[in-house]
């Protein structure tokens, strides 16, 4: 169920035409470090474990980290983050076959600069509630 919810989240973000054009379609369902020769700007989505509900196996609560990357500026990262936020907040997404997800932001985004890769990064933390359909 967690794998399906990750695919659904990636699909929803890729279907947002403004976000898709901001990052030229580079929305990856894994950590950027796993990619060879990444291109920027881009977005990664990492799921940090899913905790199933002890009373209902069709529910799971997953910590999700969404990062926006840019070699240009923090402003570009923040523009990408704002588009992600507007696409996800208050939304309920379903693949109509197996899962439905609801995203809520769980903390204030943070920015950092990777000096080795010379990349600006904005990291946002989200809570993904997954419901089996």
DOMI-517825 format. One record per residue: residue number from 1; x, y, z of N, C-alpha, C in turn. Coordinates in Angstrom, 3 decimals, always signed. Atoms other than C-alpha are relative to their C-alpha. Last residue first. Layout:
# DOMI-517825
 seq      n_u      n_v      n_w     ca_u     ca_v     ca_w      c_u      c_v      c_w
 NUM        X        Y        Z        X        Y        Z        X        Y        Z
...
END
This chain:
# DOMI-517825
 seq      n_u      n_v      n_w     ca_u     ca_v     ca_w      c_u      c_v      c_w
 133   +1.365   -0.131   +0.528   -9.826   +1.482   -1.118   -0.587   -1.369   -0.260
 132   +0.262   +1.010   +1.026   -6.789   +1.357   +1.146   -1.436   +0.082   -0.440
 131   +1.173   +0.801   -0.286   -6.326   +4.634   +2.990   -0.171   -0.992   -1.146
 130   +0.386   +0.883   +1.090   -2.984   +6.367   +3.104   -1.172   -0.870   +0.450
 129   +0.941   +0.981   -0.502   -2.361   +9.362   +5.346   -0.484   -0.806   -1.192
 128   +0.875   +0.609   +1.001   +0.727  +11.154   +4.152   -0.853   -1.051   +0.683
 127   +0.597   +1.203   -0.529   +2.335  +13.519   +6.663   -0.946   -0.520   -1.089
 126   +1.425   +0.215   +0.163   +4.626  +16.073   +5.123   -0.424   -1.278   +0.691
 125   +0.438   +1.268   -0.592   +8.056  +17.515   +5.703   -1.519   -0.067   -0.045
 124   +1.284   -0.089   -0.702   +9.471  +20.202   +3.444   -0.397   -1.391   +0.478
 123   +0.548   +1.274   -0.450  +13.097  +20.559   +2.423   -1.301   +0.239   +0.747
 122   +1.067   -0.282   -0.959  +14.333  +23.515   +0.380   -0.658   -1.335   +0.301
 121   +1.011   +1.014   -0.300  +17.692  +22.887   -1.284   -1.019   +0.576   +0.975
 120   +0.922   -0.541   -0.996  +20.248  +25.088   -3.031   -1.117   -1.014   +0.195
 119   +1.436   +0.078   +0.227  +22.902  +23.093   -4.879   -0.747   +0.619   +1.172
 118   +0.380   -1.381   +0.351  +26.632  +23.610   -5.203   -1.472   +0.082   -0.363
 117   +0.725   +0.043   +1.265  +27.155  +19.813   -5.136   -0.380   +1.370   -0.531
 116   -0.686   +0.937   +0.894  +29.880  +20.031   -2.497   -0.684   -0.028   -1.366
 115   -1.207   -0.614   +0.554  +28.541  +23.175   -0.852   +0.730   -0.919   -0.972
 114   -0.965   +1.091   +0.096  +25.042  +21.796   -0.362   +1.235   +0.545   -0.706
 113   -0.830   -0.044   +1.202  +23.041  +24.845   +0.687   +1.008   -1.133   +0.066
 112   -1.419   +0.238   -0.235  +20.190  +24.616   +3.139   +0.729   +0.030   -1.340
 111   -0.869   -0.115   +1.161  +16.592  +25.662   +3.431   +1.428   -0.271   +0.416
 110   -1.327   -0.538   -0.301  +13.969  +24.537   +5.881   +0.812   +0.091   -1.286
 109   -1.090   +0.391   +0.906  +10.239  +24.023   +5.494   +1.327   +0.649   +0.420
 108   -0.430   -1.124   +0.830   +8.054  +24.532   +8.580   +1.145   -0.455   -0.902
 107   -0.926   -0.944   -0.636   +6.600  +21.296   +9.860   +0.333   +1.125   -0.967
 106   -0.205   +0.295   -1.417   +3.955  +18.600   +9.280   +1.000   +0.917   +0.696
 105   -1.368   -0.406   -0.304   +2.412  +19.605   +5.953   +0.216   -0.122   +1.504
 104   -0.010   -1.184   -0.853   -0.721  +17.604   +5.372   +1.451   +0.322   +0.327
 103   -1.271   -0.562   -0.436   -1.261  +15.140   +2.514   -0.235   +1.206   +0.912
 102   +0.252   -1.379   -0.416   -4.289  +12.903   +1.968   +1.303   +0.514   +0.595
 101   -0.925   -0.671   -0.913   -3.960   +9.647   +0.075   -0.474   +1.418   +0.293
 100   +0.355   -1.418   -0.041   -6.391   +7.161   -1.484   +0.965   +0.637   +0.992
  99   -0.325   -0.911   -1.101   -5.340   +3.674   -2.443   -0.558   +1.405   -0.202
  98   -0.481   +0.590   -1.244   -6.259   +0.528   -4.402   +0.243   +0.975   +1.141
  97   -0.132   +1.455   +0.012   -8.197   +1.066   -7.613   +0.387   -0.520   +1.378
  96   +1.295   +0.652   +0.209   -9.571   +4.593   -7.807   +0.070   -1.529   -0.062
  95   -0.242   +0.669   +1.272   -5.995   +5.979   -8.006   -1.227   -0.814   -0.400
  94   +0.275   +1.426   +0.057   -7.009   +8.465   -5.369   +0.372   -0.558   -1.370
  93   -0.302   +0.563   +1.311   -5.974  +11.910   -4.255   -0.235   -1.501   +0.034
  92   +0.111   +1.443   -0.208   -7.358  +13.998   -1.405   +0.123   -0.610   -1.390
  91   +0.384   +0.929   +1.054   -6.229  +17.593   -1.521   -0.118   -1.428   +0.496
  90   +1.447   +0.210   +0.038   -6.328  +20.165   +1.268   -0.452   -0.973   -1.081
  89   +0.732   -0.349   -1.216   -2.674  +21.047   +0.625   -1.516   -0.090   -0.248
  88   +0.288   +1.073   -0.950   -1.107  +19.110   -2.216   -0.937   +0.370   +1.146
  87   +0.523   +1.203   +0.651   -0.967  +21.245   -5.371   -0.475   -1.043   +1.020
  86   +1.332   -0.302   +0.533   -0.645  +24.553   -3.495   -0.624   -1.217   -0.685
  85   +0.948   -0.214   -1.102   +2.197  +23.117   -1.432   -1.401   +0.275   -0.535
  84   +0.277   +1.318   -0.596   +4.022  +21.770   -4.460   -1.061   +0.141   +1.078
  83   +0.855   +0.696   +0.962   +3.691  +25.162   -6.186   -0.354   -1.395   +0.512
  82   +1.336   -0.619   -0.058   +5.025  +26.938   -3.108   -0.966   -0.683   -0.959
  81   +0.674   +0.420   -1.234   +7.952  +24.478   -2.918   -1.428   +0.557   +0.057
  80   +0.380   +1.400   +0.203   +8.886  +25.124   -6.558   -0.770   -0.514   +1.206
  79   +1.067   -0.018   +1.005   +8.873  +28.891   -6.016   -0.522   -1.419   -0.252
  78   +1.231   -0.417   -0.685  +10.873  +28.367   -2.813   -1.172   +0.076   -0.969
  77   +0.458   +1.112   -0.845  +13.515  +26.388   -4.693   -1.321   +0.342   +0.684
  76   +0.528   +1.009   +0.905  +13.772  +29.114   -7.356   -0.525   -1.202   +0.786
  75   +1.279   -0.485   +0.525  +14.137  +31.753   -4.664   -0.632   -1.021   -0.936
  74   +1.045   +0.415   -0.935  +16.857  +29.695   -2.966   -1.359   +0.424   -0.524
  73   +0.252   -0.817   -1.187  +18.929  +30.266   -6.088   -0.991   -0.669   +0.947
  72   +0.141   -1.433   +0.256  +20.319  +28.975   -9.410   -0.131   +0.822   +1.284
  71   -1.378   -0.504   +0.022  +21.652  +25.467   -8.792   -0.014   +1.513   -0.187
  70   -0.329   -0.968   +1.039  +18.182  +24.433   -7.701   +1.486   +0.333   +0.069
  69   -1.420   -0.275   +0.229  +16.665  +21.606   -5.683   +0.161   +1.024   -1.119
  68   -0.179   -0.690   +1.281  +13.220  +21.043   -4.189   +1.447   +0.446   -0.090
  67   -1.076   -0.974   +0.120  +12.850  +18.425   -1.478   +0.001   +0.614   -1.393
  66   -0.041   -0.475   +1.378   +9.751  +16.517   -0.418   +1.045   +1.105   -0.059
  65   -0.868   -1.161   +0.176  +10.010  +14.446   +2.743   +0.027   +0.344   -1.482
  64   -0.442   -0.212   +1.372   +7.171  +12.090   +3.656   +0.835   +1.268   -0.065
  63   -0.757   -1.252   +0.059   +6.350  +10.638   +7.055   +0.603   +0.106   -1.391
  62   -1.372   +0.022   +0.488   +3.774   +7.912   +6.496   +0.619   +1.389   +0.040
  61   -0.446   -1.366   -0.215   +0.521   +7.098   +8.304   +1.490   +0.029   -0.328
  60   -1.420   -0.140   -0.321   -1.164   +3.922   +7.108   +0.337   +1.487   +0.081
  59   -0.460   -1.360   -0.281   -4.787   +2.777   +6.968   +1.496   -0.014   +0.288
  58   +0.156   -0.789   +1.218   -6.185   -0.380   +5.309   +0.387   +1.460   +0.204
  57   -1.163   +0.191   +0.858   -4.771   -2.546   +8.123   -0.096   +0.762   -1.321
  56   +0.471   +0.063   +1.373   -7.382   -1.156  +10.514   +1.203   -0.061   -0.934
  55   +1.359   +0.534   +0.046   -7.019   -1.611  +14.259   -0.524   -0.160   -1.425
  54   +0.068   +1.318   -0.651   -3.246   -1.252  +14.610   -1.386   -0.639   -0.068
  53   +0.897   -0.144   -1.140   -3.104   +1.512  +12.007   -0.196   -1.371   +0.628
  52   +1.389   +0.409   +0.180   -0.137   +0.864   +9.746   -0.802   +0.214   +1.278
  51   +0.480   +0.676   -1.205   +2.981   +2.963  +10.274   -1.454   -0.390   -0.219
  50   +1.445   -0.124   -0.146   +4.681   +3.801   +7.014   -0.450   -0.786   +1.202
  49   +0.737   +1.004   -0.757   +8.375   +4.412   +6.783   -1.472   +0.286   +0.075
  48   -0.783   +0.484   -1.130  +10.312   +7.451   +5.679   -0.831   -0.915   +0.882
  47   +0.917   +0.469   -1.022   +8.900   +8.113   +2.243   +0.816   -0.655   +1.095
  46   -0.488   +1.138   -0.786  +11.224  +10.208   +0.099   -1.034   -0.347   +1.052
  45   +0.975   +0.400   -1.005  +10.061  +12.503   -2.704   +0.545   -1.235   +0.703
  44   -0.032   +1.402   -0.415  +12.556  +14.356   -4.861   -1.033   -0.226   +1.096
  43   +0.728   +0.306   -1.238  +12.127  +17.542   -6.876   +0.203   -1.474   +0.313
  42   +0.671   +1.291   -0.109  +14.286  +19.058   -9.616   -0.663   -0.136   +1.364
  41   +0.655   +0.254   -1.273  +15.898  +22.226  -10.909   -0.717   -1.352   -0.011
  40   +0.777   -0.896   -0.853  +18.346  +20.871  -11.839   -0.707   +1.043   -0.848
  39   +0.155   -1.290   +0.651  +19.833  +17.829  -13.569   -0.944   +0.844   +0.852
  38   +1.301   -0.682   -0.073  +21.079  +14.758  -11.721   +0.045   +1.360   -0.684
  37   +0.029   -1.255   +0.748  +24.234  +13.006  -13.016   -1.359   +0.697   +0.027
  36   -1.295   -0.382   +0.556  +23.575   +9.532  -11.593   -0.186   +1.246   -0.862
  35   -0.022   -0.252   +1.435  +20.535   +9.263   -9.372   +1.411   +0.319   -0.467
  34   +0.052   +1.293   +0.691  +20.544   +7.617   -5.936   +0.051   +0.157   -1.514
  33   -1.306   +0.646   -0.077  +21.755  +10.833   -4.295   +0.010   -1.347   -0.727
  32   -0.796   -0.425   +1.145  +18.571  +12.540   -5.505   +1.362   -0.685   -0.023
  31   -1.019   -0.977   -0.345  +16.570  +10.537   -2.974   +0.857   +0.314   -1.218
  30   -1.074   +0.490   -0.861  +13.627   +8.709   -4.453   +0.978   +1.127   +0.283
  29   +0.538   +0.651   -1.195  +10.303   +9.194   -6.256   +1.076   -0.595   +0.906
  28   -0.511   +1.348   -0.216  +11.783  +11.724   -8.705   -0.541   -0.604   +1.296
  27   +0.607   +0.306   -1.297  +10.116  +14.795  -10.148   +0.290   -1.467   +0.247
  26   -0.926   +0.741   -0.865  +12.233  +16.142  -13.019   -0.566   -0.121   +1.418
  25   +0.391   +1.396   -0.176   +9.437  +17.078  -15.439   +0.869   -0.816   +0.933
  24   -0.156   +0.729   +1.270  +11.080  +20.292  -16.602   -0.266   -1.496   +0.162
  23   -1.116   +0.930   -0.188  +11.275  +21.498  -12.992   +0.261   -0.849   -1.245
  22   -1.032   -0.610   -0.851   +9.133  +24.616  -13.348   +1.232   -0.884   +0.124
  21   -0.836   -0.878   +0.826   +7.260  +23.026  -16.306   +1.094   +0.682   +0.824
  20   -0.712   +0.810   +0.989   +6.012  +20.107  -14.216   +0.913   +0.878   -0.851
  19   -1.128   +0.628   -0.693   +5.094  +22.449  -11.371   +0.846   -0.786   -0.996
  18   -0.909   -1.086   -0.397   +2.946  +24.535  -13.706   +1.226   -0.557   +0.697
  17   -0.765   -0.501   +1.144   +1.447  +21.473  -15.416   +0.968   +1.118   +0.369
  16   +0.129   -1.445   -0.146   +0.394  +19.717  -12.209   +0.894   +0.660   -1.057
  15   +1.165   -0.447   +0.769   +0.117  +16.123  -13.458   -0.253   +1.498   +0.141
  14   -0.349   -0.103   +1.424   +3.670  +15.383  -12.322   -1.171   +0.499   -0.844
  13   -0.904   -1.134   +0.178   +2.730  +16.186   -8.738   +0.377   +0.190   -1.468
  12   +0.728   -1.250   -0.236   -0.293  +13.894   -8.865   +0.897   +1.215   -0.194
  11   +0.900   -0.243   +1.132   +1.675  +11.054  -10.473   -0.748   +1.326   +0.157
  10   -0.835   -0.423   +1.131   +4.438  +11.321   -7.871   -0.879   +0.333   -1.197
   9   -0.506   -1.338   -0.312   +1.857  +11.161   -5.072   +0.849   +0.543   -1.144
   8   +1.121   -0.925   +0.132   +0.085   +8.170   -6.666   +0.444   +1.438   +0.258
   7   +0.254   -0.156   +1.437   +3.361   +6.299   -7.118   -1.129   +1.009   -0.251
   6   -1.120   -0.779   +0.526   +4.228   +6.912   -3.445   -0.199   +0.258   -1.495
   5   +0.231   -1.397   -0.383   +0.740   +5.731   -2.404   +1.134   +0.897   -0.493
   4   +1.051   -0.569   +0.838   +1.138   +2.521   -4.406   -0.242   +1.464   +0.329
   3   -0.552   -0.146   +1.346   +4.453   +1.739   -2.719   -1.020   +0.654   -0.932
   2   -0.894   -1.163   -0.039   +2.921   +2.396   +0.711   +0.582   +0.261   -1.390
   1   +0.824   -1.192   +0.000   +0.000   +0.000   +0.000   +0.872   +1.260   +0.000
END
